[in-house]
Amino acid sequence: MQKSPKTRLNSAQEGFRERTGQKTAPRSTPKSPKIPVGVIVAIIGALSTLVVAVITSLLAPSVTIKATATAEARLTSLLVAALKTPSATPLATLTLPPLDTPAPTPFMVSLMTGWTAFKEPKSAVQLIESAQGLEIHYSLSENGWVSISHAVASGELVGSNKLVLYSSGTGALNTLEIKVVYQPNTTTNKSPTFSVLNPRATTIDYSKSGLEVPYVNMMCWTETGCNGTERVDVEKIWKVEIGISARAGDEGGSGMILVKKFDAVK
């Protein structure tokens, strides 16, 4: 059988190597890059962190979603570093991004208990605690007002920056007031008072979104002993009050406000 040109060439090359004493060199096989043992250990550790973060996020997704994302980023950075880092590079040269700590629990003080009602002489107010919350039943004379007051322990609200009222109402349209009060001045016997007025807001439904009142938005009542530019000092808050008043543009008359929740928060 006649040999092909390629077969004859290979036979000639092998004969030449046998006569000259040369050996056929084995074909070289490309080697895969070596990953240091320390990097492999770090990758396994990052995988464990990611698994824990994922499991935890299933239990508390609002708290741990950032931790899960960070764990994924950490694992990705390790894999990239492992592929780019020569085998002689020690693990100490790899900088691992720190995991974010869970967000702290928001500051909150509930103000739903311990309320006292008061009023001007021609108006009327009654407090009723029901299964739905705190009911404020009122009847206002012309330019009249009623209010309910909650005493605050010294420093109790330090850490908060606003009050949030969740309420709804029925009846006449009147002004809804949110107030904070300091202890009486020993010389003048006046209690500096700060408030935000919400005209014709007594029937607005704040039960879901809440009426937010930041302390920085509260204005001083100068007749109570504070100056016009003064702002609320949380450490000095002695009482928190909800007021209902018949001011210019309001209807006066009677109505009811249901307070479902009232908190000092940050």
C-alpha positions, 0 to 999 in steps of 0.5 A, a space after each residue: 500500500 502506498 503511503 501518503 505524503 504526510 505519513 512518509 514525512 513523519 516516518 522520515 522524521 522519526 528515522 532521522 531522530 533515531 540515527 541522530 539519537 534525538 528523542 521525540 519531545 512530548 507535547 506540552 499541555 497548557 496548565 490552569 492557573 494555580 489559586 493559593 490555598 489561602 484564597 480558596 479558604 477565604 472564598 469558602 468563608 465568603 460563601 458561608 457568609 453569603 449563605 448565612 446572609 441569604 437565610 437571614 434575609 428570608 427571616 428579616 428582609 428589611 434589615 439584612 438586604 444590605 448585608 446580603 448584597 455586601 456578601 455577594 460583592 465580597 465573594 465576587 471581589 475574592 473570585 476576581 482577586 483569585 484569578 488575577 493574583 499569582 500563586 506566590 501572592 500571600 492572602 494578606 495582600 487581599 483587602 476584604 470589604 467589611 460587612 455592613 452592620 444591620 440598621 439600628 432600631 428606630 427610636 420611638 416612644 408611645 404617647 397613648 396613655 396618661 392623658 388629661 383633658 382641659 378646656 376654656 370655660 364655654 367649651 366641653 371635652 370628654 376622653 373615652 378609651 375604646 378598642 379603636 384608640 383614644 376618642 376625643 369628643 368636643 364641643 367648641 364655643 365661638 373662638 373656643 378651645 379644648 386640649 388634652 395633655 400627656 406628661 413626659 418624664 425628664 429626658 424621655 423624648 431625647 433622641 426623637 426629632 418629631 411627633 407623629 399622630 395617627 388619627 381620623 375625625 368626624 364633625 365640624 372642621 376646626 384647627 388641630 394643634 400639636 404642642 410641646 410645653 416646658 415646665 413653668 418658669 420659677 420667676 414668671 410662672 409661665 410655661 413656654 409652649 411651641 406648636 404647629 397649627 393645622 387649620 380645618 384638619 380635625 376630620 382629615 384621615 391621618 390613620 395610615 400616613 400619619 401627621 408628622 410634626 418635626 420639632 424644628 417646625 414648631 413655633 413659639 407662643 411668645 405670650 408663654 415666655 419664649 422668644 419668637 426665634 426660639 426652637 424646641 429643646 427636646 430635653 426641656 419637654 415637660 408635656 405633649 398636647 393635642 389641641 382643638 380650637 375654633 380659629 378664623 375660617 373654622 366652623 366651631 361646633 362639635 366633633 370627635 377625633 379618634 387617636 389610633 397612635 401617637 409617637 415621638 420618633 426619629 
